[in-house]
């Protein structure tokens, strides 16, 4: 398997970073729509300091990250704070983009309490 190509920014750094994040958010919106939430959309900066996550019109708070350095705990803490602003409790996630990978190969990170409920719903005892 060939090594991935090094990242080269075609635009000035600030604009390229914003574009990468925006493009990733749009890709995650497409995933939410495929999952049955046709009204899913990017929130952008409409909530200001009371951020409610990157994706709106879905049943939980979703934070998207297209970053070179994963800061899992910081990003998860930020997502939990945004979930509180969005009044979704612990129902939040951080979706990390993998370099040169498709959206289906993203890493989805959930708080433990929410992950346990998801795993119970999917793998738990069948009635």
LOZA-46563 format. One record per residue: residue number from 1; residue in three letters; z, x, y of N, C-alpha, C in turn. Coordinates in steps of 0.02 Angstrom, whole numbers, plus 50000, padded with zeros to 5 digits. Atoms other than C-alpha are relative to their C-alpha. Layout:
<recs>
+-----+-----+-------+-------+-------+-------+-------+-------+-------+-------+-------+
|   i |  aa |  n_zz |  n_xx |  n_yy | ca_zz | ca_xx | ca_yy |  c_zz |  c_xx |  c_yy |
+-----+-----+-------+-------+-------+-------+-------+-------+-------+-------+-------+
| NUM | ala |     Z |     X |     Y |     Z |     X |     Y |     Z |     X |     Y |
...
+-----+-----+-------+-------+-------+-------+-------+-------+-------+-------+-------+
</recs>
This chain:
<recs>
+-----+-----+-------+-------+-------+-------+-------+-------+-------+-------+-------+
|   i |  aa |  n_zz |  n_xx |  n_yy | ca_zz | ca_xx | ca_yy |  c_zz |  c_xx |  c_yy |
+-----+-----+-------+-------+-------+-------+-------+-------+-------+-------+-------+
|   1 | unk | 50000 | 50042 | 49941 | 50000 | 50000 | 50000 | 50000 | 50044 | 50062 |
|   2 | unk | 50006 | 49960 | 49939 | 49950 | 50070 | 50169 | 50059 | 49986 | 50046 |
|   3 | unk | 49947 | 50008 | 49951 | 50079 | 50098 | 50303 | 49976 | 49954 | 50056 |
|   4 | unk | 50021 | 50043 | 49945 | 50078 | 49967 | 50442 | 49979 | 50042 | 50061 |
|   5 | unk | 50023 | 49966 | 49939 | 49987 | 50016 | 50601 | 50057 | 50002 | 50050 |
|   6 | unk | 49949 | 49998 | 49948 | 50100 | 50075 | 50741 | 49984 | 49948 | 50054 |
|   7 | unk | 50009 | 50050 | 49948 | 50127 | 49947 | 50878 | 49975 | 50033 | 50063 |
|   8 | unk | 50026 | 49975 | 49936 | 50023 | 49977 | 51032 | 49996 | 49940 | 50046 |
|   9 | unk | 50000 | 50054 | 49951 | 50048 | 49870 | 51185 | 49937 | 50003 | 50042 |
|  10 | unk | 50062 | 50003 | 49962 | 49883 | 49816 | 51262 | 50014 | 49984 | 50073 |
|  11 | unk | 49982 | 50020 | 49932 | 49970 | 49748 | 51418 | 50060 | 50042 | 50022 |
|  12 | unk | 49938 | 49967 | 49979 | 50107 | 49822 | 51525 | 50059 | 49973 | 49960 |
|  13 | unk | 49946 | 50016 | 50047 | 50268 | 49820 | 51426 | 50032 | 49931 | 50012 |
|  14 | unk | 49967 | 50064 | 49988 | 50353 | 49671 | 51511 | 49958 | 49940 | 49982 |
|  15 | unk | 50046 | 50055 | 50016 | 50202 | 49557 | 51497 | 49987 | 49996 | 49926 |
|  16 | unk | 50013 | 49999 | 50073 | 50169 | 49611 | 51317 | 50060 | 49971 | 49962 |
|  17 | unk | 49940 | 50024 | 50033 | 50349 | 49576 | 51266 | 50005 | 49924 | 50008 |
|  18 | unk | 49998 | 50072 | 49989 | 50344 | 49403 | 51345 | 49947 | 49964 | 49960 |
|  19 | unk | 50055 | 50030 | 50038 | 50177 | 49365 | 51264 | 50017 | 49998 | 49926 |
|  20 | unk | 49982 | 49998 | 50071 | 50240 | 49419 | 51093 | 50052 | 49946 | 49984 |
|  21 | unk | 49950 | 50052 | 50010 | 50392 | 49305 | 51110 | 49971 | 49931 | 50005 |
|  22 | unk | 50032 | 50066 | 49991 | 50290 | 49158 | 51174 | 49956 | 49983 | 49940 |
|  23 | unk | 50043 | 50011 | 50058 | 50163 | 49178 | 51033 | 50041 | 49984 | 49937 |
|  24 | unk | 49957 | 50012 | 50057 | 50303 | 49185 | 50905 | 50030 | 49930 | 50004 |
|  25 | unk | 49974 | 50068 | 49991 | 50383 | 49027 | 50976 | 49947 | 49948 | 49983 |
|  26 | unk | 50054 | 50047 | 50017 | 50215 | 48938 | 50965 | 49988 | 49997 | 49925 |
|  27 | unk | 50009 | 49999 | 50073 | 50197 | 48992 | 50783 | 50056 | 49962 | 49966 |
|  28 | unk | 49943 | 50036 | 50030 | 50372 | 48926 | 50743 | 49994 | 49925 | 50015 |
|  29 | unk | 50012 | 50071 | 49984 | 50330 | 48761 | 50832 | 49951 | 49971 | 49948 |
|  30 | unk | 50048 | 50023 | 50050 | 50181 | 48746 | 50714 | 50034 | 49989 | 49933 |
|  31 | unk | 49962 | 50009 | 50062 | 50299 | 48769 | 50566 | 50040 | 49936 | 50002 |
|  32 | unk | 49960 | 50061 | 49994 | 50415 | 48632 | 50629 | 49956 | 49938 | 49996 |
|  33 | unk | 50045 | 50058 | 50004 | 50267 | 48515 | 50651 | 49978 | 49989 | 49928 |
|  34 | unk | 50018 | 50006 | 50071 | 50212 | 48552 | 50472 | 50058 | 49972 | 49959 |
|  35 | unk | 49941 | 50025 | 50035 | 50390 | 48512 | 50417 | 50016 | 49927 | 50016 |
|  36 | unk | 49991 | 50071 | 49986 | 50373 | 48336 | 50488 | 50030 | 49983 | 50067 |
|  37 | unk | 49973 | 50013 | 49933 | 50427 | 48352 | 50670 | 49942 | 50008 | 50050 |
|  38 | unk | 50061 | 49994 | 49959 | 50266 | 48314 | 50766 | 50012 | 50010 | 50074 |
|  39 | unk | 49986 | 49992 | 49929 | 50352 | 48316 | 50936 | 50030 | 50069 | 50017 |
|  40 | unk | 49971 | 49934 | 49988 | 50418 | 48495 | 50915 | 49961 | 50035 | 50055 |
|  41 | unk | 50032 | 49967 | 49943 | 50384 | 48599 | 51071 | 50043 | 50059 | 50023 |
|  42 | unk | 49962 | 49945 | 49970 | 50435 | 48759 | 51160 | 50042 | 49972 | 50058 |
|  43 | unk | 49958 | 50020 | 49944 | 50581 | 48733 | 51278 | 49987 | 50042 | 50062 |
|  44 | unk | 50009 | 49956 | 49942 | 50537 | 48880 | 51390 | 50067 | 50010 | 50034 |
|  45 | unk | 49939 | 49987 | 49961 | 50665 | 48904 | 51529 | 50024 | 49936 | 50035 |
|  46 | unk | 49985 | 50062 | 49964 | 50690 | 48719 | 51571 | 50074 | 49985 | 50006 |
|  47 | unk | 49928 | 50014 | 49997 | 50878 | 48721 | 51537 | 50040 | 50053 | 50037 |
|  48 | unk | 49967 | 49948 | 49961 | 50918 | 48879 | 51636 | 50058 | 50031 | 49963 |
|  49 | unk | 49942 | 49966 | 50029 | 51092 | 48948 | 51603 | 50032 | 49960 | 49943 |
|  50 | unk | 49974 | 50041 | 50055 | 51130 | 48804 | 51482 | 49946 | 49994 | 49946 |
|  51 | unk | 50054 | 49995 | 50049 | 50995 | 48861 | 51359 | 50016 | 49959 | 49938 |
|  52 | unk | 49992 | 50042 | 50059 | 50968 | 48743 | 51212 | 49955 | 50023 | 49943 |
|  53 | unk | 50043 | 49973 | 50052 | 50863 | 48856 | 51103 | 49928 | 50002 | 50023 |
|  54 | unk | 50070 | 49989 | 49982 | 50680 | 48901 | 51103 | 49955 | 49941 | 49982 |
|  55 | unk | 50042 | 50055 | 50023 | 50613 | 48747 | 51013 | 50037 | 49934 | 50012 |
|  56 | unk | 49971 | 50066 | 49986 | 50644 | 48567 | 51068 | 49971 | 49947 | 49955 |
|  57 | unk | 50022 | 50059 | 50038 | 50625 | 48396 | 50986 | 50002 | 50011 | 49925 |
|  58 | unk | 49987 | 49990 | 50071 | 50691 | 48455 | 50817 | 50074 | 49985 | 49989 |
|  59 | unk | 49932 | 50022 | 50011 | 50855 | 48407 | 50732 | 50054 | 50054 | 50003 |
|  60 | unk | 49951 | 49947 | 49993 | 50940 | 48576 | 50755 | 49979 | 50046 | 50057 |
|  61 | unk | 50016 | 49953 | 49947 | 50942 | 48719 | 50879 | 49968 | 50061 | 49968 |
|  62 | unk | 50039 | 49946 | 50029 | 50813 | 48853 | 50844 | 49986 | 50055 | 50051 |
|  63 | unk | 50011 | 49942 | 49958 | 50808 | 49026 | 50921 | 49948 | 50044 | 49966 |
|  64 | unk | 50054 | 49960 | 50028 | 50650 | 49131 | 50894 | 50005 | 50071 | 50026 |
|  65 | unk | 49995 | 49930 | 49980 | 50652 | 49321 | 50895 | 49941 | 50040 | 49970 |
|  66 | unk | 50054 | 49954 | 50019 | 50500 | 49436 | 50891 | 50019 | 50067 | 50029 |
|  67 | unk | 49971 | 49939 | 49972 | 50596 | 49597 | 50917 | 49991 | 50059 | 49952 |
|  68 | unk | 50004 | 49940 | 50041 | 50585 | 49776 | 50857 | 50067 | 50016 | 49967 |
|  69 | unk | 49933 | 49985 | 50026 | 50773 | 49790 | 50832 | 50039 | 49935 | 49990 |
|  70 | unk | 49962 | 50061 | 50016 | 50865 | 49649 | 50745 | 50074 | 50012 | 50016 |
|  71 | unk | 49928 | 49999 | 49984 | 51037 | 49619 | 50820 | 50028 | 49934 | 49974 |
|  72 | unk | 49985 | 50063 | 50034 | 51086 | 49487 | 50694 | 50060 | 49964 | 50029 |
|  73 | unk | 49939 | 50035 | 49978 | 51263 | 49450 | 50752 | 49995 | 49977 | 50073 |
|  74 | unk | 50009 | 50020 | 49930 | 51219 | 49448 | 50937 | 49954 | 49940 | 50004 |
|  75 | unk | 50047 | 50056 | 49998 | 51070 | 49335 | 50908 | 50029 | 49937 | 49970 |
|  76 | unk | 49969 | 50059 | 50031 | 51168 | 49219 | 50793 | 50054 | 49972 | 50047 |
|  77 | unk | 49950 | 50024 | 49951 | 51311 | 49209 | 50920 | 49966 | 49963 | 50058 |
|  78 | unk | 50037 | 50034 | 49946 | 51184 | 49166 | 51056 | 49974 | 49932 | 49976 |
|  79 | unk | 50026 | 50063 | 50027 | 51107 | 49032 | 50943 | 50056 | 49948 | 49994 |
|  80 | unk | 49943 | 50046 | 50006 | 51280 | 48956 | 50910 | 50020 | 49974 | 50069 |
|  81 | unk | 49985 | 50021 | 49931 | 51315 | 48952 | 51098 | 49948 | 49949 | 50024 |
|  82 | unk | 50053 | 50046 | 49981 | 51147 | 48868 | 51127 | 50006 | 49934 | 49962 |
|  83 | unk | 49990 | 50062 | 50039 | 51185 | 48743 | 50987 | 50056 | 49959 | 50031 |
|  84 | unk | 49948 | 50037 | 49966 | 51345 | 48697 | 51078 | 49972 | 49966 | 50062 |
|  85 | unk | 50032 | 50031 | 49942 | 51242 | 48666 | 51236 | 49955 | 49942 | 49979 |
|  86 | unk | 50047 | 50049 | 50026 | 51121 | 48564 | 51130 | 50035 | 49945 | 49959 |
|  87 | unk | 49958 | 50048 | 50037 | 51264 | 48470 | 51043 | 49976 | 49991 | 49928 |
|  88 | unk | 50017 | 50003 | 50071 | 51204 | 48514 | 50867 | 50052 | 50035 | 49957 |
|  89 | unk | 49946 | 49969 | 50038 | 51367 | 48598 | 50815 | 49978 | 50067 | 49971 |
|  90 | unk | 50019 | 49937 | 50033 | 51337 | 48736 | 50687 | 49929 | 49997 | 49972 |
|  91 | unk | 50068 | 50008 | 50026 | 51162 | 48671 | 50647 | 49951 | 50036 | 50046 |
|  92 | unk | 50042 | 49956 | 49961 | 51065 | 48816 | 50717 | 49970 | 50053 | 49955 |
|  93 | unk | 50030 | 49946 | 50038 | 50952 | 48955 | 50658 | 49968 | 50050 | 50048 |
|  94 | unk | 50038 | 49949 | 49965 | 50873 | 49116 | 50716 | 49942 | 50017 | 49954 |
|  95 | unk | 50059 | 49986 | 50040 | 50695 | 49145 | 50657 | 49970 | 50066 | 50023 |
|  96 | unk | 50024 | 49933 | 49984 | 50644 | 49328 | 50652 | 49929 | 50010 | 49975 |
|  97 | unk | 50068 | 49982 | 50019 | 50462 | 49381 | 50653 | 50001 | 50068 | 49966 |
|  98 | unk | 50009 | 49936 | 50033 | 50415 | 49518 | 50532 | 49934 | 50030 | 50024 |
|  99 | unk | 50059 | 49966 | 49974 | 50290 | 49645 | 50597 | 49941 | 49991 | 49953 |
| 100 | unk | 50062 | 50010 | 50037 | 50113 | 49601 | 50540 | 50008 | 49954 | 49939 |
| 101 | unk | 49990 | 50047 | 50055 | 50178 | 49462 | 50427 | 49987 | 49929 | 50025 |
| 102 | unk | 50013 | 50069 | 49982 | 50135 | 49278 | 50424 | 50065 | 49963 | 50016 |
| 103 | unk | 49941 | 50041 | 49983 | 50252 | 49143 | 50487 | 50040 | 49983 | 49938 |
| 104 | unk | 49965 | 50018 | 50062 | 50294 | 49098 | 50307 | 50043 | 50057 | 49974 |
| 105 | unk | 49959 | 49943 | 50020 | 50369 | 49272 | 50287 | 50053 | 50017 | 50051 |
| 106 | unk | 49947 | 49989 | 49950 | 50489 | 49254 | 50432 | 50068 | 49999 | 49965 |
| 107 | unk | 49931 | 50002 | 50024 | 50675 | 49280 | 50406 | 50037 | 49947 | 50040 |
| 108 | unk | 49961 | 50053 | 49968 | 50778 | 49124 | 50443 | 50073 | 50014 | 49987 |
| 109 | unk | 49929 | 49985 | 50005 | 50962 | 49156 | 50479 | 50039 | 49940 | 50024 |
| 110 | unk | 49959 | 50059 | 49985 | 51091 | 49016 | 50477 | 50074 | 50020 | 49999 |
| 111 | unk | 49928 | 49989 | 50007 | 51279 | 49013 | 50509 | 50021 | 49980 | 49929 |
| 112 | unk | 49978 | 50012 | 50069 | 51372 | 49015 | 50342 | 50016 | 49928 | 49984 |
| 113 | unk | 49980 | 50069 | 50014 | 51444 | 48839 | 50357 | 49938 | 49955 | 49994 |
| 114 | unk | 50062 | 50040 | 50002 | 51271 | 48764 | 50391 | 49960 | 50019 | 49938 |
| 115 | unk | 50037 | 49977 | 50059 | 51190 | 48871 | 50255 | 50030 | 49970 | 49936 |
| 116 | unk | 49969 | 50030 | 50059 | 51317 | 48807 | 50129 | 49979 | 49927 | 49991 |
| 117 | unk | 50022 | 50070 | 50005 | 51272 | 48626 | 50170 | 49927 | 49996 | 49979 |
| 118 | unk | 50070 | 49999 | 50020 | 51087 | 48666 | 50155 | 49992 | 50016 | 49926 |
| 119 | unk | 50004 | 49981 | 50070 | 51111 | 48753 | 49988 | 50028 | 49946 | 49954 |
| 120 | unk | 49972 | 50055 | 50040 | 51221 | 48611 | 49923 | 49950 | 49943 | 49996 |
| 121 | unk | 50048 | 50055 | 50001 | 51090 | 48483 | 49974 | 49941 | 50016 | 49955 |
| 122 | unk | 50059 | 49982 | 50039 | 50952 | 48580 | 49888 | 50017 | 50017 | 49927 |
| 123 | unk | 49983 | 49977 | 50067 | 51041 | 48657 | 49737 | 50060 | 49966 | 49969 |
| 124 | unk | 49938 | 50030 | 50023 | 51198 | 48551 | 49722 | 49991 | 49954 | 49941 |
| 125 | unk | 50003 | 50045 | 50057 | 51242 | 48433 | 49581 | 49955 | 49940 | 50014 |
| 126 | unk | 50045 | 50058 | 49994 | 51113 | 48298 | 49552 | 50036 | 49938 | 49975 |
| 127 | unk | 49965 | 50063 | 50017 | 51178 | 48121 | 49550 | 49964 | 49963 | 49944 |
+-----+-----+-------+-------+-------+-------+-------+-------+-------+-------+-------+
</recs>
